[in-house]
């Protein structure tokens, strides 16, 4: 591949990936692409994500988009709306695993170029504070499931949930809607993601 040929980064998810209530430049996939780009390597980002999507919504959107297996990096962050809408974690497990297999296929079959991001904890926001304990327990349950599946497929797993739990103590990490992360929180995610990806062949 020529140094002038951009590397393609596909980010799959929901409101946390499309960056609800932040600017395009503040979205974490865009921040990550900027961080990873160098004089010799430039990433262009495609985002398939919409606020409110569950695993099944994302799967349908990927089918409709008819994506080709041409991506040098693929991320998957999905599940908060399954939890919020009271959907079965067993069904989530099935659908998440299928999405992960799809992610690997879209990454040209190279699982080393795929990473999963844990579900953030919206219990640590003004919106979720009153139900924080229940929300946190649910999020931990969902994350234990997606982490287990990620390990099964040998895919890098980035735990940003601890960062999200700084939302109440550091209000600037929450967007003005009192629910979603701010660009500053996404910047912290990106630093964590970069650390986890540094050992991947692509990023050496």
N, C-alpha and C positions, 0 to 999 in steps of 0.2 A: 504494500500500500504506500502510495506517495505521501510525503509529509504534508502536502497541500490538500490531501483528501481528508475531510473532517470525519471524526469518529461519531457514531450515532448513539445517543443515550436515550433510552425509552423509560419513562417513569409512569408506572401504573398505580392507580389508587383512587382516593376520594378527595374530600375537602382539604385534607392535610397535604396532598400532593399538588393540587391545583392552586393552593394558597388562598383560601377564602379570606377576604378582608386585608390582603396585602398586595403590593404592586407586583407586576410580573418579575421584575428583577429580584424581589425579595423571596420569591418562591424557592424552597430549598433545592429542587432539582436544578434551577437556573443558577443558584449560588454555587452548587456543587460543580456544574459544568464549567463555570468561570474559574473555580479553584483548580480544577484538574487540567485545564487548558494551559498549554505552554507554547513557546515559539515553534516547537516541533510537533505539537499535538493539539488539535482543536476539537472540542466537543460541541455538537449541535443537539439540542434537546427536543424531544417529542413527548408531550404529556397526554395521556389518556386517563382522565380523572374528572369527576364532577362531584360537587357537594351533595351528600345524601346517599351516595352509592354504597350498596352492599356488595358482597362477593359475586352474587348472581348478576347484578347490574353491570359490574365491570366485565365479567365474562361475556355478556351479550354485546357490550360496546367493542370489545376486542374482536369478536366475530364480525361485527358490522364493518369495522375499520379495515379488515382483510390485510393485516400487517404482514410484511415479509420477514423472514428470519435473517435480518441484515444488521442487527444491533450489536455494538461493541460493549455495551453496558445496559443492563436492565434492572430496574428496581421495582419492588412490590411492597406496598403498604396499604392494607385493607382490613377492615373488620369492625371499626368503631360503630358503624351503623347497624351491623348485625347485632352487636351488643345493645345499642340504644333502642332498637326496635324489638328487642326481646326474642330474637331469632335463636334457633337451636345451635348450640356450639358443636353438636355432632354434624349438623348440616354444614356449618362453617368449615369444619375440618375437611370434609369431602370437597367442598368448592374451593377452599384455599389450596389444597393439594393440586387440584386441576389447574388452577391459576399459576402455581409455581412451575408445573410441568410445561405450561404454555410459555412462561417467561424464559425457561431454559431453551425451549425450541426457538424462540425469537432471538435469543442471544447466540444464534448459530450453533446451538447444541452445547455450548461451553458453559457449564454451571459455575465456573470460576469467574465469569463475567456477569453473574446475577447476584443481587443481594436483597435481603428482606429487611425492612425497617419495622421495629415493634410498634404496636398501637400506643399512642400517647394517652395519658390519663387526664380526661377532661373534668374529673372530680376536683382537680386542683385549679379550677377557674371559678370566677364569680358565678357563672351559670350552674356549675355542678357542685359547688361547695356544700350545700345542704344535704346532698346524698353522697358525699365523698367516700365514705367507708364502703358502701355497697358498690359504687361505680369502680372503685379501686380493686375490690375483690374480683369483680367481673372482668376487668381489663387484665388483671394478672392471670386469670383462667384462660382467656382468649390468647394471651401472649405465650402462655406455656404450651398451648397447642400449636401455634404457628412456629414457635422456636423448635419444637420437636420435629415438625415436618421439614423445616429448613435443614436441620441436622441430618435427617434421613436422606436428603438429596445432596448433601455436601455443599450447601449454599451458605455464603456468609450471612450472618445475622447481626444486625446492628440494634442494640438496645438503647433507644432514646427516651424510654419511659421515665427513667429517673430524672432526666432533664425536664421533662414536661411537668414533673411534680414540684418544680420551683415556681410555678405560676402564681401561687397565692403569696409567697414571700417576696417575689420579684414581679410586681404588676406590669412592668415594662415588657415582660416576656409574653404577655397576652394581648391580643388585638383589641381594638376599641369595642368590639361586640361582646367582650367578656367571655368568650368561648374558645375561639381559635387562637393559634399561636401568632405572635408578631414576627416580623422579619428578624428581630434580634434573637428570638428563640430558634428560628430556623437556622440562623448562623451557627448557633451552638450545636444543632443537629449535624450540620455539614462538617464541622470539625471532628465530631465523633465518627461520622461515616468515613471521612478521609483516613482516620487512624485505622479503622477496620479494613479498609480496602488497600492499604499500603503494601500488603504482601501479595496482592493479586498480580499475576503475570502482566496483565494489561498496564498496570500502573508503575511498573518498575522502570 
